[in-house]
Amino acid sequence: MAKFTTITAGGDYLESQIDVIAIDLGGYTADSRTAIFAMSAAPIQASYIGVLSTMGAKYYDYLVAGKSMIPKENQKYFITKVLL
């Protein structure tokens, strides 16, 4: 994906109508490609590792985390559903 522009990569996903989950491993870190996720390139989108908190973006469906990382009582503050 690194050789493609964000628009090209996101457009390719949308055109191919993929039936998989897209997982963002970068979050808002350097060289991340969150714009692809903003295009809703996959039917289900999740974030993992890059940012262990809510991304504050409605285009992520899930955040994958460990049970000890996000206490159940704090999950109500997340826009996305937390998968433990």
GIWORA-V324463 format. One record per helix or strand of 2 or more residues. SS is the DSSP state (@ for helix, = for strand). FROM is the first residue (numbers start at 0). TO is the last residue. If there is no record, write none. Layout:
# GIWORA-V324463
<<SS & FROM & TO> <SS & FROM & TO>>
This chain:
# GIWORA-V324463
<<@ & 5 & 15> <= & 20 & 23> <@ & 33 & 37> <= & 43 & 47> <= & 61 & 63> <@ & 71 & 76> <= & 80 & 82>>
